[in-house]
């Protein structure tokens, strides 16, 4: 029973670790939808009555962009409410000219405000229409850009550029006139590498309503993204000085976008490491335990083996008998472990990406690995048993 339980436990832990390892490998092969190399990110908190109005923040962002882009080595800079892979706000929307059949909106999507150089910084392709520009300000008609997932979901057979949508939230501060869709951008991962792209809409920073901006700034600092042609951190001090000179703003969370990408998979990496350690310990204990139990069992049967050999038993068949008996126990443990793993791994489905909880490759590899360990652990005592001198074995007590 101890052999069976040890192997079954090792199977369950190994299958779980294998699934997480495959998930971690799959995440490293995911294209985030933007170029993370040579991008410096940082955050500043815009609190106080000075920044109650969007126009003040837009003016600050414009000045900061001009000064930062004047630094040698900087290619483009922009402000945004949040960074890719770190989530965004969710708001509803209604499509102009399309009847409402279920509530006040046609659907919901992620919502972000960005400066017009945002897509240049991340090199996110514009698939249709145009990107924002300097003329998309508070005095110009409201515009919005959507991602490809948004376009394919709500205009599967049409070009949505030129269509108008009204963005709506659960509060009156989100009420605003309709906006024209001026461009469609390629999908980029927003909530994490393990989440498929969702419908997303972008509005120019300068066209955000004052109430919405004030609410946002109360809880979320503004993010700054800067693409460089040199190592990003080499320009960090000069860029931070720009913010101190402009408004004496402290800068926090200075990171490269590559660090943001790595941090987005930190949970998966920790889960993989933790379960991997448990699985390694389980393999080690199962190997030692299996070897110890079989070696002890063989030692207890030394007299029996001596008699068999003295009566002319074939040493090879004797060895096969010992190994066969051990492998029957191992097979029972593997069967119990695979059955338990099949049921338990469904509970970790939310931790997996691009891997099924019943992945045949992982289950098959683990079963073969534990069977091989069981064979080695039984073969060594069996080989030692058949080499014993029958005369010595017959004197064994």
C-alpha positions as CSV (number, residue, x, y, z in Angstrom):
1,X,0.0,0.0,0.0
2,X,2.9,2.4,0.8
3,X,4.4,1.8,-2.6
4,X,1.1,2.4,-4.4
5,X,0.4,5.6,-2.4
6,X,3.9,7.0,-2.9
7,X,3.7,6.5,-6.7
8,X,0.1,7.8,-6.9
9,X,1.1,11.0,-5.1
10,X,4.1,11.5,-7.2
11,X,2.0,11.0,-10.4
12,X,-0.5,13.7,-9.2
13,X,2.2,16.2,-8.4
14,X,4.2,15.5,-11.6
15,X,1.2,15.9,-13.8
16,X,0.3,19.2,-12.2
17,X,3.9,20.5,-12.5
18,X,4.0,19.3,-16.1
19,X,0.9,21.1,-17.0
20,X,2.2,24.4,-15.5
21,X,5.6,24.0,-17.2
22,X,3.8,23.6,-20.5
23,X,1.7,26.6,-19.7
24,X,4.8,28.7,-18.8
25,X,6.5,27.6,-22.1
26,X,3.3,28.5,-24.1
27,X,3.2,32.0,-22.5
28,X,6.8,32.7,-23.5
29,X,5.8,32.0,-27.1
30,X,2.8,34.3,-27.0
31,X,3.1,37.4,-29.2
32,X,1.9,40.3,-27.0
33,X,0.9,42.4,-30.0
34,X,3.4,45.2,-29.3
35,X,7.2,45.6,-29.3
36,X,8.4,45.7,-25.7
37,X,12.1,46.2,-26.4
38,X,13.6,49.6,-25.6
39,X,10.6,51.0,-23.9
40,X,10.9,52.8,-20.5
41,X,7.8,53.1,-18.4
42,X,7.1,55.2,-15.3
43,X,4.1,56.6,-13.3
44,X,3.3,60.0,-11.8
45,X,0.4,60.8,-9.4
46,X,-1.6,63.8,-10.6
47,X,-3.6,64.8,-7.5
48,X,-4.8,68.1,-6.2
49,X,-7.0,70.8,-7.5
50,X,-4.3,71.8,-10.1
51,X,-5.2,68.7,-12.1
52,X,-9.0,68.6,-11.7
53,X,-9.5,69.5,-15.3
54,X,-8.5,67.4,-18.3
55,X,-7.1,70.5,-20.1
56,X,-4.4,70.9,-17.4
57,X,-3.3,67.3,-17.7
58,X,-3.3,67.5,-21.5
59,X,-1.2,70.6,-21.4
60,X,1.2,68.9,-19.0
61,X,1.4,65.8,-21.2
62,X,2.1,67.9,-24.3
63,X,4.9,69.8,-22.6
64,X,6.4,66.6,-21.1
65,X,6.3,64.9,-24.5
66,X,8.1,67.7,-26.2
67,X,10.8,67.9,-23.6
68,X,11.3,64.1,-23.4
69,X,11.4,63.7,-27.2
70,X,14.1,66.5,-27.3
71,X,16.4,64.2,-25.2
72,X,19.0,62.5,-27.5
73,X,18.1,58.8,-27.7
74,X,14.4,59.2,-27.3
75,X,12.3,58.2,-30.3
76,X,8.7,58.8,-29.0
77,X,6.9,59.4,-25.8
78,X,3.3,59.3,-24.7
79,X,1.0,59.3,-21.7
80,X,-1.8,56.8,-21.0
81,X,-4.1,55.7,-18.3
82,X,-2.5,52.3,-18.0
83,X,0.1,49.9,-19.5
84,X,-0.6,46.9,-21.7
85,X,-0.8,43.6,-19.7
86,X,-1.9,45.5,-16.6
87,X,-5.6,45.8,-17.4
88,X,-7.9,48.7,-18.2
89,X,-11.3,50.0,-17.3
90,X,-14.5,48.4,-18.7
91,X,-17.3,50.5,-20.1
92,X,-20.4,49.9,-22.1
93,X,-21.2,51.4,-25.5
94,X,-24.1,51.8,-27.9
95,X,-23.7,51.8,-31.7
96,X,-25.5,54.7,-33.4
97,X,-28.2,53.6,-35.8
98,X,-28.5,50.1,-34.4
99,X,-31.6,49.3,-32.3
100,X,-31.1,48.3,-28.7
101,X,-32.7,45.0,-27.8
102,X,-31.2,44.2,-24.4
103,X,-30.6,47.1,-22.1
104,X,-29.0,50.6,-22.8
105,X,-25.9,49.2,-24.5
106,X,-24.9,46.9,-27.2
107,X,-21.9,45.5,-25.4
108,X,-18.9,46.3,-23.2
109,X,-15.2,46.8,-23.9
110,X,-12.0,47.8,-22.3
111,X,-11.5,51.6,-22.2
112,X,-8.3,53.6,-22.2
113,X,-7.2,57.1,-22.8
114,X,-3.9,57.6,-24.6
115,X,-1.8,60.3,-26.2
116,X,-1.5,60.3,-30.0
117,X,2.1,58.9,-29.9
118,X,1.0,55.9,-27.9
119,X,0.8,53.6,-30.9
120,X,4.1,54.8,-32.2
121,X,5.8,54.0,-28.9
122,X,4.5,50.4,-28.9
123,X,4.6,50.0,-32.7
124,X,1.0,48.7,-32.7
125,X,0.0,48.6,-36.4
126,X,-3.0,50.6,-37.6
127,X,-5.1,48.1,-39.7
128,X,-7.7,50.6,-41.0
129,X,-8.3,54.3,-40.9
130,X,-5.9,56.5,-39.1
131,X,-4.3,57.0,-35.7
132,X,-4.9,59.9,-33.4
133,X,-3.1,63.2,-34.1
134,X,-2.5,66.6,-32.5
135,X,-5.8,67.9,-33.9
136,X,-7.9,65.4,-31.9
137,X,-8.2,67.8,-28.9
138,X,-11.0,69.1,-26.7
139,X,-12.3,71.5,-29.3
140,X,-12.6,68.9,-32.1
141,X,-15.3,66.3,-32.6
142,X,-15.1,63.2,-30.4
143,X,-13.2,60.3,-31.9
144,X,-12.4,56.8,-30.8
145,X,-10.1,54.0,-32.0
146,X,-11.0,50.3,-31.5
147,X,-9.0,47.1,-31.7
148,X,-9.4,44.3,-34.3
149,X,-11.3,42.1,-31.8
150,X,-13.9,44.9,-31.3
151,X,-14.3,45.3,-35.0
152,X,-14.7,41.6,-35.8
153,X,-17.2,41.1,-33.0
154,X,-19.6,44.0,-33.7
155,X,-18.9,44.6,-37.5
156,X,-18.0,41.1,-38.8
157,X,-18.8,41.9,-42.4
158,X,-18.4,45.7,-42.5
159,X,-15.7,48.3,-42.1
160,X,-16.5,50.2,-38.8
161,X,-14.4,53.2,-39.7
162,X,-16.8,56.1,-39.9
163,X,-19.4,54.5,-37.6
164,X,-20.3,56.3,-34.4
165,X,-20.6,54.8,-30.9
166,X,-21.7,56.4,-27.5
167,X,-19.6,55.3,-24.6
168,X,-21.6,54.8,-21.4
169,X,-20.8,53.9,-17.8
170,X,-22.8,53.3,-14.7
171,X,-22.5,56.9,-13.6
172,X,-23.6,60.3,-15.2
173,X,-20.0,61.4,-15.4
174,X,-19.5,58.9,-18.2
175,X,-22.3,60.3,-20.3
176,X,-21.0,62.0,-23.5
177,X,-21.9,62.6,-27.1
178,X,-21.3,59.9,-29.8
179,X,-17.7,59.5,-31.0
180,X,-16.7,58.6,-34.5
181,X,-14.5,55.5,-35.1
182,X,-11.4,56.8,-37.0
183,X,-9.1,53.8,-36.9
184,X,-8.7,50.1,-36.1
185,X,-5.5,48.9,-34.4
186,X,-4.1,45.4,-34.2
187,X,-4.9,43.4,-31.1
188,X,-2.5,43.6,-28.1
189,X,-2.7,41.6,-24.9
190,X,-4.1,43.8,-22.2
191,X,-5.0,41.7,-19.1
192,X,-2.1,39.4,-19.3
193,X,-0.3,37.0,-21.7
194,X,-2.6,34.2,-20.7
195,X,-5.8,36.1,-21.7
196,X,-6.9,36.3,-25.3
197,X,-7.4,39.9,-26.7
198,X,-10.8,41.4,-25.8
199,X,-12.7,44.3,-27.5
200,X,-10.9,47.5,-26.6
201,X,-11.5,51.2,-27.3
202,X,-9.1,54.1,-27.1
203,X,-9.9,57.8,-26.7
204,X,-7.6,60.8,-26.9
205,X,-6.4,62.0,-23.5
206,X,-7.5,65.6,-24.2
207,X,-11.1,64.5,-25.0
208,X,-11.7,62.7,-21.7
209,X,-14.4,64.4,-19.6
210,X,-13.2,66.3,-16.5
211,X,-15.2,64.1,-14.1
212,X,-13.9,60.9,-15.6
213,X,-10.3,62.2,-15.5
214,X,-10.7,63.3,-11.9
215,X,-12.1,60.0,-10.9
216,X,-9.3,58.1,-12.7
217,X,-6.6,60.2,-11.1
218,X,-8.0,59.6,-7.6
219,X,-7.2,55.9,-7.9
220,X,-4.7,55.4,-10.7
221,X,-1.5,57.3,-11.5
222,X,-0.9,58.3,-15.1
223,X,1.5,56.1,-17.0
224,X,4.3,57.4,-19.3
225,X,5.9,55.3,-22.0
226,X,9.0,56.3,-23.8
227,X,10.6,54.4,-26.7
228,X,14.4,54.8,-26.9
229,X,17.2,54.0,-29.3
230,X,19.6,53.3,-26.4
231,X,19.3,51.2,-23.2
232,X,16.1,52.7,-21.5
233,X,17.6,53.0,-18.0
234,X,20.4,55.1,-19.3
235,X,17.9,57.9,-19.9
236,X,15.8,57.4,-16.8
237,X,17.4,60.1,-14.7
238,X,17.1,62.8,-17.4
239,X,13.4,61.9,-18.0
240,X,12.6,62.0,-14.3
241,X,14.2,65.5,-14.2
242,X,11.8,66.6,-16.9
243,X,8.8,65.9,-14.5
244,X,10.5,67.5,-11.6
245,X,11.2,70.7,-13.7
246,X,7.6,70.8,-15.0
247,X,5.6,70.2,-11.9
248,X,7.8,68.9,-9.2
249,X,6.2,65.5,-9.6
250,X,7.7,62.4,-8.0
251,X,8.2,59.5,-10.4
252,X,7.5,55.9,-9.3
253,X,7.7,52.4,-10.7
254,X,10.4,53.1,-13.2
255,X,10.5,49.9,-15.3
256,X,11.3,48.7,-18.8
257,X,8.4,47.2,-20.7
258,X,10.3,44.0,-20.9
259,X,10.1,43.9,-17.1
260,X,6.4,44.5,-17.2
261,X,6.0,41.5,-19.6
262,X,8.1,39.3,-17.2
263,X,6.1,40.5,-14.2
264,X,2.8,39.6,-16.0
265,X,3.8,35.9,-15.8
266,X,5.2,36.0,-12.2
267,X,2.2,34.2,-10.8
268,X,2.5,31.4,-13.4
269,X,6.3,31.2,-12.7
270,X,5.7,31.0,-8.9
271,X,3.1,28.3,-9.3
272,X,5.3,26.3,-11.6
273,X,8.3,26.6,-9.3
274,X,6.3,25.6,-6.2
275,X,4.6,22.6,-7.8
276,X,7.9,21.7,-9.5
277,X,9.7,21.6,-6.1
278,X,6.9,19.4,-4.6
279,X,7.0,17.1,-7.7
280,X,10.8,16.7,-7.4
281,X,10.5,15.9,-3.7
282,X,7.7,13.4,-4.5
283,X,9.9,11.7,-7.2
284,X,12.8,11.6,-4.7
285,X,10.7,10.1,-1.9
286,X,9.0,7.7,-4.2
287,X,12.3,6.5,-5.6
288,X,13.9,6.1,-2.2
289,X,10.8,4.6,-0.7
290,X,10.3,2.2,-3.6
291,X,13.9,1.1,-3.6
292,X,14.0,0.7,0.2
293,X,10.8,-1.3,0.4
294,X,11.7,-3.6,-2.4
295,X,15.3,-4.1,-1.1
296,X,13.8,-4.9,2.4
297,X,11.4,-7.3,0.9
298,X,14.1,-9.0,-1.1
299,X,16.3,-9.3,2.0
300,X,13.5,-10.9,3.9
301,X,13.2,-13.5,1.2
302,X,16.9,-14.4,1.0
303,X,16.3,-17.9,2.3
304,X,13.6,-18.5,-0.3
305,X,15.9,-17.3,-3.1
306,X,18.7,-19.5,-1.7
307,X,16.5,-22.6,-1.9
308,X,15.3,-21.7,-5.4
309,X,18.9,-21.3,-6.6
310,X,20.1,-24.5,-4.8
311,X,17.3,-26.4,-6.5
312,X,18.4,-25.1,-9.9
313,X,16.2,-22.1,-10.5
314,X,17.3,-19.9,-13.4
315,X,18.8,-16.7,-12.1
316,X,17.3,-14.6,-15.0
317,X,13.8,-15.9,-14.3
318,X,14.2,-15.3,-10.6
319,X,15.3,-11.7,-11.3
320,X,12.3,-11.2,-13.6
321,X,10.0,-12.6,-11.0
322,X,11.2,-10.0,-8.4
323,X,11.0,-7.2,-10.9
324,X,7.6,-8.3,-12.1
325,X,6.1,-8.4,-8.6
326,X,7.4,-4.8,-8.0
327,X,6.2,-3.6,-11.3
328,X,2.7,-4.8,-10.5
329,X,2.7,-2.6,-7.5
330,X,4.1,0.3,-9.6
331,X,1.4,-0.3,-12.2
332,X,-1.3,-0.1,-9.5
333,X,0.2,3.2,-8.2
334,X,0.4,4.6,-11.7
335,X,-3.2,3.7,-12.4
336,X,-4.4,5.2,-9.2
337,X,-2.3,8.3,-9.7
338,X,-3.5,8.9,-13.2
339,X,-7.1,8.5,-12.2
340,X,-6.6,11.0,-9.3
341,X,-4.7,13.4,-11.6
342,X,-7.4,13.2,-14.2
343,X,-10.0,14.5,-11.7
344,X,-7.8,16.9,-9.7
345,X,-6.2,18.8,-12.7
346,X,-9.6,20.0,-13.8
347,X,-9.5,22.2,-10.7
348,X,-6.4,24.0,-12.0
349,X,-7.9,24.8,-15.4
350,X,-7.9,28.5,-14.7
351,X,-4.1,28.4,-14.2
352,X,-3.5,26.9,-17.6
353,X,-3.0,28.5,-21.0
354,X,-3.1,26.7,-24.3
355,X,-2.9,23.4,-22.5
356,X,-5.8,21.0,-21.6
357,X,-6.1,19.8,-18.0
358,X,-6.1,16.3,-19.5
359,X,-3.1,16.8,-21.8
360,X,-2.1,13.4,-23.1
361,X,1.5,14.3,-23.6
362,X,2.0,15.2,-19.9
363,X,0.0,12.2,-18.6
364,X,1.9,9.8,-20.9
365,X,5.3,11.2,-20.0
366,X,4.7,11.1,-16.3
367,X,3.4,7.5,-16.4
368,X,6.5,6.4,-18.4
369,X,8.8,8.3,-16.0
370,X,7.4,6.8,-12.9
371,X,7.4,3.3,-14.4
372,X,11.0,3.7,-15.4
373,X,11.9,4.8,-11.8
374,X,10.0,1.8,-10.4
375,X,11.8,-0.5,-12.8
376,X,15.2,0.8,-11.8
377,X,14.3,0.7,-8.1
378,X,13.3,-2.9,-8.4
379,X,16.0,-4.1,-10.8
380,X,18.9,-3.2,-8.5
381,X,17.7,-5.3,-5.5
382,X,16.7,-8.1,-7.8
383,X,20.2,-8.2,-9.4
384,X,21.8,-8.3,-6.0
385,X,19.5,-11.1,-4.9
386,X,20.4,-13.5,-7.8
387,X,24.1,-13.0,-7.2
388,X,23.9,-14.4,-3.6
389,X,25.7,-17.7,-2.9
390,X,23.1,-20.4,-2.3
391,X,25.2,-21.8,0.6
392,X,25.2,-18.4,2.3
393,X,21.6,-17.9,1.6
394,X,20.6,-21.2,3.2
395,X,22.4,-20.2,6.4
396,X,20.4,-16.9,6.5
397,X,18.1,-16.5,9.4
